């Protein structure tokens, strides 16, 4: 009975590192594939975010200038 248990343990010890290597290779491959698929979308998102920030700044600047003119005209 103990001989069968020793064989079973030895089989698992030999198979586990191979399985672990395959799982890590699969994980790395999946990450690389996902990264190359998502990367262009990240770039587009960054450009859209920059454009939105620029438009927001221009809107705030324009509103500020407009408010300053209104207050200057009302105080005169």
mmCIF file of the N, C-alpha and C atoms, coordinates in Angstrom:
data_MODEL
# 
_entry.id   MODEL 
# 
loop_
_atom_site.group_PDB 
_atom_site.id 
_atom_site.type_symbol 
_atom_site.label_atom_id 
_atom_site.label_alt_id 
_atom_site.label_comp_id 
_atom_site.label_asym_id 
_atom_site.label_entity_id 
_atom_site.label_seq_id 
_atom_site.pdbx_PDB_ins_code 
_atom_site.Cartn_x 
_atom_site.Cartn_y 
_atom_site.Cartn_z 
_atom_site.occupancy 
_atom_site.B_iso_or_equiv 
_atom_site.pdbx_formal_charge 
_atom_site.auth_seq_id 
_atom_site.auth_comp_id 
_atom_site.auth_asym_id 
_atom_site.auth_atom_id 
_atom_site.pdbx_PDB_model_num 
ATOM 1   N N  . UNK A 1 1  ? 0.819   -1.192  0.000   1.00 0.00 ? 1  UNK A N  1 
ATOM 2   C CA . UNK A 1 1  ? 0.000   0.000   0.000   1.00 0.00 ? 1  UNK A CA 1 
ATOM 3   C C  . UNK A 1 1  ? 0.869   1.264   0.000   1.00 0.00 ? 1  UNK A C  1 
ATOM 4   N N  . UNK A 1 2  ? 1.940   1.240   0.786   1.00 0.00 ? 2  UNK A N  1 
ATOM 5   C CA . UNK A 1 2  ? 2.791   2.429   0.822   1.00 0.00 ? 2  UNK A CA 1 
ATOM 6   C C  . UNK A 1 2  ? 3.536   2.613   -0.480  1.00 0.00 ? 2  UNK A C  1 
ATOM 7   N N  . UNK A 1 3  ? 3.827   1.527   -1.182  1.00 0.00 ? 3  UNK A N  1 
ATOM 8   C CA . UNK A 1 3  ? 4.507   1.636   -2.469  1.00 0.00 ? 3  UNK A CA 1 
ATOM 9   C C  . UNK A 1 3  ? 3.629   2.371   -3.478  1.00 0.00 ? 3  UNK A C  1 
ATOM 10  N N  . UNK A 1 4  ? 2.352   2.081   -3.469  1.00 0.00 ? 4  UNK A N  1 
ATOM 11  C CA . UNK A 1 4  ? 1.427   2.757   -4.383  1.00 0.00 ? 4  UNK A CA 1 
ATOM 12  C C  . UNK A 1 4  ? 1.312   4.236   -4.040  1.00 0.00 ? 4  UNK A C  1 
ATOM 13  N N  . UNK A 1 5  ? 1.326   4.585   -2.768  1.00 0.00 ? 5  UNK A N  1 
ATOM 14  C CA . UNK A 1 5  ? 1.264   5.993   -2.374  1.00 0.00 ? 5  UNK A CA 1 
ATOM 15  C C  . UNK A 1 5  ? 2.536   6.732   -2.783  1.00 0.00 ? 5  UNK A C  1 
ATOM 16  N N  . UNK A 1 6  ? 3.688   6.085   -2.635  1.00 0.00 ? 6  UNK A N  1 
ATOM 17  C CA . UNK A 1 6  ? 4.950   6.716   -3.033  1.00 0.00 ? 6  UNK A CA 1 
ATOM 18  C C  . UNK A 1 6  ? 4.972   6.983   -4.533  1.00 0.00 ? 6  UNK A C  1 
ATOM 19  N N  . UNK A 1 7  ? 4.497   6.043   -5.304  1.00 0.00 ? 7  UNK A N  1 
ATOM 20  C CA . UNK A 1 7  ? 4.460   6.220   -6.757  1.00 0.00 ? 7  UNK A CA 1 
ATOM 21  C C  . UNK A 1 7  ? 3.515   7.362   -7.119  1.00 0.00 ? 7  UNK A C  1 
ATOM 22  N N  . UNK A 1 8  ? 2.382   7.404   -6.447  1.00 0.00 ? 8  UNK A N  1 
ATOM 23  C CA . UNK A 1 8  ? 1.399   8.454   -6.706  1.00 0.00 ? 8  UNK A CA 1 
ATOM 24  C C  . UNK A 1 8  ? 1.991   9.828   -6.371  1.00 0.00 ? 8  UNK A C  1 
ATOM 25  N N  . UNK A 1 9  ? 2.679   9.954   -5.267  1.00 0.00 ? 9  UNK A N  1 
ATOM 26  C CA . UNK A 1 9  ? 3.286   11.222  -4.876  1.00 0.00 ? 9  UNK A CA 1 
ATOM 27  C C  . UNK A 1 9  ? 4.378   11.615  -5.857  1.00 0.00 ? 9  UNK A C  1 
ATOM 28  N N  . UNK A 1 10 ? 5.193   10.676  -6.290  1.00 0.00 ? 10 UNK A N  1 
ATOM 29  C CA . UNK A 1 10 ? 6.269   10.964  -7.224  1.00 0.00 ? 10 UNK A CA 1 
ATOM 30  C C  . UNK A 1 10 ? 5.715   11.416  -8.569  1.00 0.00 ? 10 UNK A C  1 
ATOM 31  N N  . UNK A 1 11 ? 4.644   10.820  -9.007  1.00 0.00 ? 11 UNK A N  1 
ATOM 32  C CA . UNK A 1 11 ? 4.027   11.216  -10.276 1.00 0.00 ? 11 UNK A CA 1 
ATOM 33  C C  . UNK A 1 11 ? 3.539   12.661  -10.186 1.00 0.00 ? 11 UNK A C  1 
ATOM 34  N N  . UNK A 1 12 ? 2.879   13.026  -9.096  1.00 0.00 ? 12 UNK A N  1 
ATOM 35  C CA . UNK A 1 12 ? 2.385   14.386  -8.934  1.00 0.00 ? 12 UNK A CA 1 
ATOM 36  C C  . UNK A 1 12 ? 3.536   15.376  -8.820  1.00 0.00 ? 12 UNK A C  1 
ATOM 37  N N  . UNK A 1 13 ? 4.602   15.022  -8.160  1.00 0.00 ? 13 UNK A N  1 
ATOM 38  C CA . UNK A 1 13 ? 5.735   15.930  -8.022  1.00 0.00 ? 13 UNK A CA 1 
ATOM 39  C C  . UNK A 1 13 ? 6.407   16.173  -9.371  1.00 0.00 ? 13 UNK A C  1 
ATOM 40  N N  . UNK A 1 14 ? 6.440   15.187  -10.211 1.00 0.00 ? 14 UNK A N  1 
ATOM 41  C CA . UNK A 1 14 ? 7.049   15.372  -11.529 1.00 0.00 ? 14 UNK A CA 1 
ATOM 42  C C  . UNK A 1 14 ? 6.119   16.157  -12.461 1.00 0.00 ? 14 UNK A C  1 
ATOM 43  N N  . UNK A 1 15 ? 4.836   15.924  -12.368 1.00 0.00 ? 15 UNK A N  1 
ATOM 44  C CA . UNK A 1 15 ? 3.893   16.542  -13.296 1.00 0.00 ? 15 UNK A CA 1 
ATOM 45  C C  . UNK A 1 15 ? 3.580   17.986  -12.917 1.00 0.00 ? 15 UNK A C  1 
ATOM 46  N N  . UNK A 1 16 ? 3.645   18.322  -11.648 1.00 0.00 ? 16 UNK A N  1 
ATOM 47  C CA . UNK A 1 16 ? 3.240   19.647  -11.213 1.00 0.00 ? 16 UNK A CA 1 
ATOM 48  C C  . UNK A 1 16 ? 4.111   20.775  -11.779 1.00 0.00 ? 16 UNK A C  1 
ATOM 49  N N  . UNK A 1 17 ? 5.444   20.690  -11.760 1.00 0.00 ? 17 UNK A N  1 
ATOM 50  C CA . UNK A 1 17 ? 6.225   21.791  -12.349 1.00 0.00 ? 17 UNK A CA 1 
ATOM 51  C C  . UNK A 1 17 ? 5.950   21.981  -13.845 1.00 0.00 ? 17 UNK A C  1 
ATOM 52  N N  . UNK A 1 18 ? 5.739   20.911  -14.567 1.00 0.00 ? 18 UNK A N  1 
ATOM 53  C CA . UNK A 1 18 ? 5.433   21.022  -15.992 1.00 0.00 ? 18 UNK A CA 1 
ATOM 54  C C  . UNK A 1 18 ? 4.103   21.734  -16.180 1.00 0.00 ? 18 UNK A C  1 
ATOM 55  N N  . UNK A 1 19 ? 3.113   21.355  -15.382 1.00 0.00 ? 19 UNK A N  1 
ATOM 56  C CA . UNK A 1 19 ? 1.796   21.986  -15.459 1.00 0.00 ? 19 UNK A CA 1 
ATOM 57  C C  . UNK A 1 19 ? 1.898   23.460  -15.066 1.00 0.00 ? 19 UNK A C  1 
ATOM 58  N N  . UNK A 1 20 ? 2.681   23.746  -14.048 1.00 0.00 ? 20 UNK A N  1 
ATOM 59  C CA . UNK A 1 20 ? 2.859   25.123  -13.600 1.00 0.00 ? 20 UNK A CA 1 
ATOM 60  C C  . UNK A 1 20 ? 3.510   25.963  -14.698 1.00 0.00 ? 20 UNK A C  1 
ATOM 61  N N  . UNK A 1 21 ? 4.489   25.405  -15.387 1.00 0.00 ? 21 UNK A N  1 
ATOM 62  C CA . UNK A 1 21 ? 5.131   26.128  -16.478 1.00 0.00 ? 21 UNK A CA 1 
ATOM 63  C C  . UNK A 1 21 ? 4.175   26.409  -17.611 1.00 0.00 ? 21 UNK A C  1 
ATOM 64  N N  . UNK A 1 22 ? 3.339   25.436  -17.927 1.00 0.00 ? 22 UNK A N  1 
ATOM 65  C CA . UNK A 1 22 ? 2.362   25.632  -19.012 1.00 0.00 ? 22 UNK A CA 1 
ATOM 66  C C  . UNK A 1 22 ? 1.340   26.692  -18.637 1.00 0.00 ? 22 UNK A C  1 
ATOM 67  N N  . UNK A 1 23 ? 0.919   26.682  -17.375 1.00 0.00 ? 23 UNK A N  1 
ATOM 68  C CA . UNK A 1 23 ? -0.060  27.683  -16.937 1.00 0.00 ? 23 UNK A CA 1 
ATOM 69  C C  . UNK A 1 23 ? 0.554   29.078  -17.003 1.00 0.00 ? 23 UNK A C  1 
ATOM 70  N N  . UNK A 1 24 ? 1.802   29.222  -16.569 1.00 0.00 ? 24 UNK A N  1 
ATOM 71  C CA . UNK A 1 24 ? 2.428   30.542  -16.624 1.00 0.00 ? 24 UNK A CA 1 
ATOM 72  C C  . UNK A 1 24 ? 2.652   30.980  -18.073 1.00 0.00 ? 24 UNK A C  1 
ATOM 73  N N  . UNK A 1 25 ? 3.025   30.051  -18.948 1.00 0.00 ? 25 UNK A N  1 
ATOM 74  C CA . UNK A 1 25 ? 3.179   30.399  -20.364 1.00 0.00 ? 25 UNK A CA 1 
ATOM 75  C C  . UNK A 1 25 ? 1.849   30.837  -20.962 1.00 0.00 ? 25 UNK A C  1 
ATOM 76  N N  . UNK A 1 26 ? 0.795   30.129  -20.590 1.00 0.00 ? 26 UNK A N  1 
ATOM 77  C CA . UNK A 1 26 ? -0.533  30.485  -21.081 1.00 0.00 ? 26 UNK A CA 1 
ATOM 78  C C  . UNK A 1 26 ? -0.943  31.863  -20.573 1.00 0.00 ? 26 UNK A C  1 
ATOM 79  N N  . UNK A 1 27 ? -0.643  32.136  -19.305 1.00 0.00 ? 27 UNK A N  1 
ATOM 80  C CA . UNK A 1 27 ? -0.972  33.441  -18.734 1.00 0.00 ? 27 UNK A CA 1 
ATOM 81  C C  . UNK A 1 27 ? -0.219  34.566  -19.415 1.00 0.00 ? 27 UNK A C  1 
ATOM 82  N N  . UNK A 1 28 ? 1.067   34.358  -19.664 1.00 0.00 ? 28 UNK A N  1 
ATOM 83  C CA . UNK A 1 28 ? 1.879   35.382  -20.333 1.00 0.00 ? 28 UNK A CA 1 
ATOM 84  C C  . UNK A 1 28 ? 1.383   35.586  -21.762 1.00 0.00 ? 28 UNK A C  1 
ATOM 85  N N  . UNK A 1 29 ? 1.070   34.508  -22.439 1.00 0.00 ? 29 UNK A N  1 
ATOM 86  C CA . UNK A 1 29 ? 0.576   34.605  -23.807 1.00 0.00 ? 29 UNK A CA 1 
ATOM 87  C C  . UNK A 1 29 ? -0.765  35.342  -23.853 1.00 0.00 ? 29 UNK A C  1 
ATOM 88  N N  . UNK A 1 30 ? -1.629  35.035  -22.912 1.00 0.00 ? 30 UNK A N  1 
ATOM 89  C CA . UNK A 1 30 ? -2.929  35.704  -22.847 1.00 0.00 ? 30 UNK A CA 1 
ATOM 90  C C  . UNK A 1 30 ? -2.757  37.192  -22.559 1.00 0.00 ? 30 UNK A C  1 
ATOM 91  N N  . UNK A 1 31 ? -1.838  37.523  -21.641 1.00 0.00 ? 31 UNK A N  1 
ATOM 92  C CA . UNK A 1 31 ? -1.583  38.928  -21.318 1.00 0.00 ? 31 UNK A CA 1 
ATOM 93  C C  . UNK A 1 31 ? -1.040  39.682  -22.527 1.00 0.00 ? 31 UNK A C  1 
ATOM 94  N N  . UNK A 1 32 ? -0.088  39.082  -23.232 1.00 0.00 ? 32 UNK A N  1 
ATOM 95  C CA . UNK A 1 32 ? 0.489   39.744  -24.406 1.00 0.00 ? 32 UNK A CA 1 
ATOM 96  C C  . UNK A 1 32 ? -0.568  39.942  -25.492 1.00 0.00 ? 32 UNK A C  1 
ATOM 97  N N  . UNK A 1 33 ? -1.378  38.918  -25.732 1.00 0.00 ? 33 UNK A N  1 
ATOM 98  C CA . UNK A 1 33 ? -2.424  39.041  -26.746 1.00 0.00 ? 33 UNK A CA 1 
ATOM 99  C C  . UNK A 1 33 ? -3.444  40.094  -26.379 1.00 0.00 ? 33 UNK A C  1 
ATOM 100 N N  . UNK A 1 34 ? -3.828  40.133  -25.106 1.00 0.00 ? 34 UNK A N  1 
ATOM 101 C CA . UNK A 1 34 ? -4.793  41.125  -24.653 1.00 0.00 ? 34 UNK A CA 1 
ATOM 102 C C  . UNK A 1 34 ? -4.190  42.517  -24.711 1.00 0.00 ? 34 UNK A C  1 
ATOM 103 N N  . UNK A 1 35 ? -2.914  42.638  -24.342 1.00 0.00 ? 35 UNK A N  1 
ATOM 104 C CA . UNK A 1 35 ? -2.264  43.950  -24.370 1.00 0.00 ? 35 UNK A CA 1 
ATOM 105 C C  . UNK A 1 35 ? -2.213  44.502  -25.784 1.00 0.00 ? 35 UNK A C  1 
ATOM 106 N N  . UNK A 1 36 ? -1.849  43.665  -26.749 1.00 0.00 ? 36 UNK A N  1 
ATOM 107 C CA . UNK A 1 36 ? -1.749  44.159  -28.123 1.00 0.00 ? 36 UNK A CA 1 
ATOM 108 C C  . UNK A 1 36 ? -3.123  44.448  -28.717 1.00 0.00 ? 36 UNK A C  1 
ATOM 109 N N  . UNK A 1 37 ? -4.157  43.848  -28.154 1.00 0.00 ? 37 UNK A N  1 
ATOM 110 C CA . UNK A 1 37 ? -5.510  44.139  -28.622 1.00 0.00 ? 37 UNK A CA 1 
ATOM 111 C C  . UNK A 1 37 ? -6.014  45.442  -27.998 1.00 0.00 ? 37 UNK A C  1 
ATOM 112 N N  . UNK A 1 38 ? -5.716  45.667  -26.716 1.00 0.00 ? 38 UNK A N  1 
ATOM 113 C CA . UNK A 1 38 ? -6.249  46.823  -25.993 1.00 0.00 ? 38 UNK A CA 1 
ATOM 114 C C  . UNK A 1 38 ? -5.395  48.067  -26.189 1.00 0.00 ? 38 UNK A C  1 
ATOM 115 N N  . UNK A 1 39 ? -4.116  47.918  -26.463 1.00 0.00 ? 39 UNK A N  1 
ATOM 116 C CA . UNK A 1 39 ? -3.192  49.048  -26.538 1.00 0.00 ? 39 UNK A CA 1 
ATOM 117 C C  . UNK A 1 39 ? -3.662  50.170  -27.472 1.00 0.00 ? 39 UNK A C  1 
ATOM 118 N N  . UNK A 1 40 ? -4.132  49.891  -28.689 1.00 0.00 ? 40 UNK A N  1 
ATOM 119 C CA . UNK A 1 40 ? -4.611  51.001  -29.536 1.00 0.00 ? 40 UNK A CA 1 
ATOM 120 C C  . UNK A 1 40 ? -5.804  51.738  -28.926 1.00 0.00 ? 40 UNK A C  1 
ATOM 121 N N  . UNK A 1 41 ? -6.668  51.001  -28.242 1.00 0.00 ? 41 UNK A N  1 
ATOM 122 C CA . UNK A 1 41 ? -7.816  51.648  -27.612 1.00 0.00 ? 41 UNK A CA 1 
ATOM 123 C C  . UNK A 1 41 ? -7.367  52.555  -26.467 1.00 0.00 ? 41 UNK A C  1 
ATOM 124 N N  . UNK A 1 42 ? -6.315  52.174  -25.765 1.00 0.00 ? 42 UNK A N  1 
ATOM 125 C CA . UNK A 1 42 ? -5.785  53.011  -24.690 1.00 0.00 ? 42 UNK A CA 1 
ATOM 126 C C  . UNK A 1 42 ? -5.246  54.312  -25.267 1.00 0.00 ? 42 UNK A C  1 
ATOM 127 N N  . UNK A 1 43 ? -4.567  54.224  -26.403 1.00 0.00 ? 43 UNK A N  1 
ATOM 128 C CA . UNK A 1 43 ? -4.030  55.430  -27.038 1.00 0.00 ? 43 UNK A CA 1 
ATOM 129 C C  . UNK A 1 43 ? -5.166  56.359  -27.466 1.00 0.00 ? 43 UNK A C  1 
ATOM 130 N N  . UNK A 1 44 ? -6.202  55.796  -28.065 1.00 0.00 ? 44 UNK A N  1 
ATOM 131 C CA . UNK A 1 44 ? -7.353  56.609  -28.493 1.00 0.00 ? 44 UNK A CA 1 
ATOM 132 C C  . UNK A 1 44 ? -8.028  57.234  -27.275 1.00 0.00 ? 44 UNK A C  1 
ATOM 133 N N  . UNK A 1 45 ? -8.160  56.475  -26.195 1.00 0.00 ? 45 UNK A N  1 
ATOM 134 C CA . UNK A 1 45 ? -8.765  57.008  -24.980 1.00 0.00 ? 45 UNK A CA 1 
ATOM 135 C C  . UNK A 1 45 ? -7.936  58.164  -24.421 1.00 0.00 ? 45 UNK A C  1 
ATOM 136 N N  . UNK A 1 46 ? -6.619  58.049  -24.444 1.00 0.00 ? 46 UNK A N  1 
ATOM 137 C CA . UNK A 1 46 ? -5.758  59.128  -23.951 1.00 0.00 ? 46 UNK A CA 1 
ATOM 138 C C  . UNK A 1 46 ? -5.917  60.383  -24.806 1.00 0.00 ? 46 UNK A C  1 
ATOM 139 N N  . UNK A 1 47 ? -5.998  60.223  -26.116 1.00 0.00 ? 47 UNK A N  1 
ATOM 140 C CA . UNK A 1 47 ? -6.168  61.376  -27.001 1.00 0.00 ? 47 UNK A CA 1 
ATOM 141 C C  . UNK A 1 47 ? -7.524  62.034  -26.753 1.00 0.00 ? 47 UNK A C  1 
ATOM 142 N N  . UNK A 1 48 ? -8.569  61.230  -26.579 1.00 0.00 ? 48 UNK A N  1 
ATOM 143 C CA . UNK A 1 48 ? -9.890  61.787  -26.302 1.00 0.00 ? 48 UNK A CA 1 
ATOM 144 C C  . UNK A 1 48 ? -9.905  62.508  -24.955 1.00 0.00 ? 48 UNK A C  1 
ATOM 145 N N  . UNK A 1 49 ? -9.225  61.946  -23.971 1.00 0.00 ? 49 UNK A N  1 
ATOM 146 C CA . UNK A 1 49 ? -9.150  62.586  -22.660 1.00 0.00 ? 49 UNK A CA 1 
ATOM 147 C C  . UNK A 1 49 ? -8.406  63.919  -22.748 1.00 0.00 ? 49 UNK A C  1 
ATOM 148 N N  . UNK A 1 50 ? -7.337  63.963  -23.511 1.00 0.00 ? 50 UNK A N  1 
ATOM 149 C CA . UNK A 1 50 ? -6.590  65.206  -23.705 1.00 0.00 ? 50 UNK A CA 1 
ATOM 150 C C  . UNK A 1 50 ? -7.457  66.247  -24.419 1.00 0.00 ? 50 UNK A C  1 
ATOM 151 N N  . UNK A 1 51 ? -8.195  65.818  -25.436 1.00 0.00 ? 51 UNK A N  1 
ATOM 152 C CA . UNK A 1 51 ? -9.077  66.741  -26.152 1.00 0.00 ? 51 UNK A CA 1 
ATOM 153 C C  . UNK A 1 51 ? -10.176 67.270  -25.230 1.00 0.00 ? 51 UNK A C  1 
ATOM 154 N N  . UNK A 1 52 ? -10.741 66.401  -24.417 1.00 0.00 ? 52 UNK A N  1 
ATOM 155 C CA . UNK A 1 52 ? -11.784 66.823  -23.478 1.00 0.00 ? 52 UNK A CA 1 
ATOM 156 C C  . UNK A 1 52 ? -11.228 67.809  -22.455 1.00 0.00 ? 52 UNK A C  1 
ATOM 157 N N  . UNK A 1 53 ? -10.027 67.549  -21.956 1.00 0.00 ? 53 UNK A N  1 
ATOM 158 C CA . UNK A 1 53 ? -9.409  68.458  -20.993 1.00 0.00 ? 53 UNK A CA 1 
ATOM 159 C C  . UNK A 1 53 ? -9.128  69.812  -21.639 1.00 0.00 ? 53 UNK A C  1 
ATOM 160 N N  . UNK A 1 54 ? -8.676  69.805  -22.889 1.00 0.00 ? 54 UNK A N  1 
ATOM 161 C CA . UNK A 1 54 ? -8.399  71.058  -23.587 1.00 0.00 ? 54 UNK A CA 1 
ATOM 162 C C  . UNK A 1 54 ? -9.682  71.855  -23.815 1.00 0.00 ? 54 UNK A C  1 
ATOM 163 N N  . UNK A 1 55 ? -10.724 71.170  -24.234 1.00 0.00 ? 55 UNK A N  1 
ATOM 164 C CA . UNK A 1 55 ? -12.000 71.856  -24.448 1.00 0.00 ? 55 UNK A CA 1 
ATOM 165 C C  . UNK A 1 55 ? -12.570 72.389  -23.137 1.00 0.00 ? 55 UNK A C  1 
ATOM 166 N N  . UNK A 1 56 ? -12.399 71.639  -22.071 1.00 0.00 ? 56 UNK A N  1 
ATOM 167 C CA . UNK A 1 56 ? -12.862 72.101  -20.762 1.00 0.00 ? 56 UNK A CA 1 
ATOM 168 C C  . UNK A 1 56 ? -12.099 73.353  -20.338 1.00 0.00 ? 56 UNK A C  1 
ATOM 169 N N  . UNK A 1 57 ? -10.788 73.337  -20.536 1.00 0.00 ? 57 UNK A N  1 
ATOM 170 C CA . UNK A 1 57 ? -9.988  74.518  -20.206 1.00 0.00 ? 57 UNK A CA 1 
ATOM 171 C C  . UNK A 1 57 ? -10.434 75.718  -21.031 1.00 0.00 ? 57 UNK A C  1 
ATOM 172 N N  . UNK A 1 58 ? -10.661 75.523  -22.316 1.00 0.00 ? 58 UNK A N  1 
ATOM 173 C CA . UNK A 1 58 ? -11.096 76.642  -23.164 1.00 0.00 ? 58 UNK A CA 1 
ATOM 174 C C  . UNK A 1 58 ? -12.461 77.167  -22.733 1.00 0.00 ? 58 UNK A C  1 
ATOM 175 N N  . UNK A 1 59 ? -13.352 76.259  -22.359 1.00 0.00 ? 59 UNK A N  1 
ATOM 176 C CA . UNK A 1 59 ? -14.681 76.676  -21.902 1.00 0.00 ? 59 UNK A CA 1 
ATOM 177 C C  . UNK A 1 59 ? -14.576 77.491  -20.622 1.00 0.00 ? 59 UNK A C  1 
ATOM 178 N N  . UNK A 1 60 ? -13.753 77.033  -19.681 1.00 0.00 ? 60 UNK A N  1 
ATOM 179 C CA . UNK A 1 60 ? -13.570 77.773  -18.425 1.00 0.00 ? 60 UNK A CA 1 
ATOM 180 C C  . UNK A 1 60 ? -12.929 79.128  -18.700 1.00 0.00 ? 60 UNK A C  1 
ATOM 181 N N  . UNK A 1 61 ? -11.943 79.157  -19.560 1.00 0.00 ? 61 UNK A N  1 
ATOM 182 C CA . UNK A 1 61 ? -11.266 80.413  -19.895 1.00 0.00 ? 61 UNK A CA 1 
ATOM 183 C C  . UNK A 1 61 ? -12.241 81.399  -20.560 1.00 0.00 ? 61 UNK A C  1 
ATOM 184 N N  . UNK A 1 62 ? -13.029 80.898  -21.505 1.00 0.00 ? 62 UNK A N  1 
ATOM 185 C CA . UNK A 1 62 ? -13.990 81.752  -22.195 1.00 0.00 ? 62 UNK A CA 1 
ATOM 186 C C  . UNK A 1 62 ? -15.050 82.256  -21.220 1.00 0.00 ? 62 UNK A C  1 
ATOM 187 N N  . UNK A 1 63 ? -15.541 81.388  -20.360 1.00 0.00 ? 63 UNK A N  1 
ATOM 188 C CA . UNK A 1 63 ? -16.557 81.798  -19.384 1.00 0.00 ? 63 UNK A CA 1 
ATOM 189 C C  . UNK A 1 63 ? -15.992 82.832  -18.422 1.00 0.00 ? 63 UNK A C  1 
ATOM 190 N N  . UNK A 1 64 ? -14.760 82.657  -18.012 1.00 0.00 ? 64 UNK A N  1 
ATOM 191 C CA . UNK A 1 64 ? -14.117 83.607  -17.103 1.00 0.00 ? 64 UNK A CA 1 
ATOM 192 C C  . UNK A 1 64 ? -13.991 84.971  -17.772 1.00 0.00 ? 64 UNK A C  1 
ATOM 193 N N  . UNK A 1 65 ? -13.556 84.977  -19.030 1.00 0.00 ? 65 UNK A N  1 
ATOM 194 C CA . UNK A 1 65 ? -13.414 86.238  -19.750 1.00 0.00 ? 65 UNK A CA 1 
ATOM 195 C C  . UNK A 1 65 ? -14.770 86.929  -19.908 1.00 0.00 ? 65 UNK A C  1 
ATOM 196 N N  . UNK A 1 66 ? -15.790 86.140  -20.174 1.00 0.00 ? 66 UNK A N  1 
ATOM 197 C CA . UNK A 1 66 ? -17.130 86.685  -20.344 1.00 0.00 ? 66 UNK A CA 1 
ATOM 198 C C  . UNK A 1 66 ? -17.653 87.261  -19.025 1.00 0.00 ? 66 UNK A C  1 
ATOM 199 N N  . UNK A 1 67 ? -17.405 86.545  -17.931 1.00 0.00 ? 67 UNK A N  1 
ATOM 200 C CA . UNK A 1 67 ? -17.839 87.038  -16.622 1.00 0.00 ? 67 UNK A CA 1 
ATOM 201 C C  . UNK A 1 67 ? -17.093 88.315  -16.234 1.00 0.00 ? 67 UNK A C  1 
ATOM 202 N N  . UNK A 1 68 ? -15.817 88.379  -16.533 1.00 0.00 ? 68 UNK A N  1 
ATOM 203 C CA . UNK A 1 68 ? -15.045 89.584  -16.217 1.00 0.00 ? 68 UNK A CA 1 
ATOM 204 C C  . UNK A 1 68 ? -15.603 90.782  -16.976 1.00 0.00 ? 68 UNK A C  1 
ATOM 205 N N  . UNK A 1 69 ? -15.952 90.590  -18.239 1.00 0.00 ? 69 UNK A N  1 
ATOM 206 C CA . UNK A 1 69 ? -16.525 91.696  -19.028 1.00 0.00 ? 69 UNK A CA 1 
ATOM 207 C C  . UNK A 1 69 ? -17.875 92.136  -18.460 1.00 0.00 ? 69 UNK A C  1 
ATOM 208 N N  . UNK A 1 70 ? -18.682 91.169  -18.032 1.00 0.00 ? 70 UNK A N  1 
ATOM 209 C CA . UNK A 1 70 ? -19.990 91.507  -17.466 1.00 0.00 ? 70 UNK A CA 1 
ATOM 210 C C  . UNK A 1 70 ? -19.822 92.293  -16.193 1.00 0.00 ? 70 UNK A C  1 
ATOM 211 N N  . UNK A 1 71 ? -18.924 91.881  -15.303 1.00 0.00 ? 71 UNK A N  1 
ATOM 212 C CA . UNK A 1 71 ? -18.710 92.585  -14.041 1.00 0.00 ? 71 UNK A CA 1 
ATOM 213 C C  . UNK A 1 71 ? -18.072 93.955  -14.264 1.00 0.00 ? 71 UNK A C  1 
ATOM 214 N N  . UNK A 1 72 ? -17.206 94.065  -15.235 1.00 0.00 ? 72 UNK A N  1 
ATOM 215 C CA . UNK A 1 72 ? -16.598 95.371  -15.510 1.00 0.00 ? 72 UNK A CA 1 
ATOM 216 C C  . UNK A 1 72 ? -17.646 96.335  -16.056 1.00 0.00 ? 72 UNK A C  1 
ATOM 217 N N  . UNK A 1 73 ? -18.524 95.854  -16.922 1.00 0.00 ? 73 UNK A N  1 
ATOM 218 C CA . UNK A 1 73 ? -19.562 96.734  -17.471 1.00 0.00 ? 73 UNK A CA 1 
ATOM 219 C C  . UNK A 1 73 ? -20.582 97.108  -16.424 1.00 0.00 ? 73 UNK A C  1 
ATOM 220 N N  . UNK A 1 74 ? -20.896 96.229  -15.526 1.00 0.00 ? 74 UNK A N  1 
ATOM 221 C CA . UNK A 1 74 ? -21.915 96.531  -14.512 1.00 0.00 ? 74 UNK A CA 1 
ATOM 222 C C  . UNK A 1 74 ? -21.371 97.465  -13.423 1.00 0.00 ? 74 UNK A C  1 
ATOM 223 N N  . UNK A 1 75 ? -20.075 97.450  -13.188 1.00 0.00 ? 75 UNK A N  1 
ATOM 224 C CA . UNK A 1 75 ? -19.506 98.317  -12.151 1.00 0.00 ? 75 UNK A CA 1 
ATOM 225 C C  . UNK A 1 75 ? -19.250 99.733  -12.649 1.00 0.00 ? 75 UNK A C  1 
ATOM 226 N N  . UNK A 1 76 ? -19.264 99.954  -13.962 1.00 0.00 ? 76 UNK A N  1 
ATOM 227 C CA . UNK A 1 76 ? -18.988 101.284 -14.515 1.00 0.00 ? 76 UNK A CA 1 
ATOM 228 C C  . UNK A 1 76 ? -20.188 102.125 -14.520 1.00 0.00 ? 76 UNK A C  1 
# 
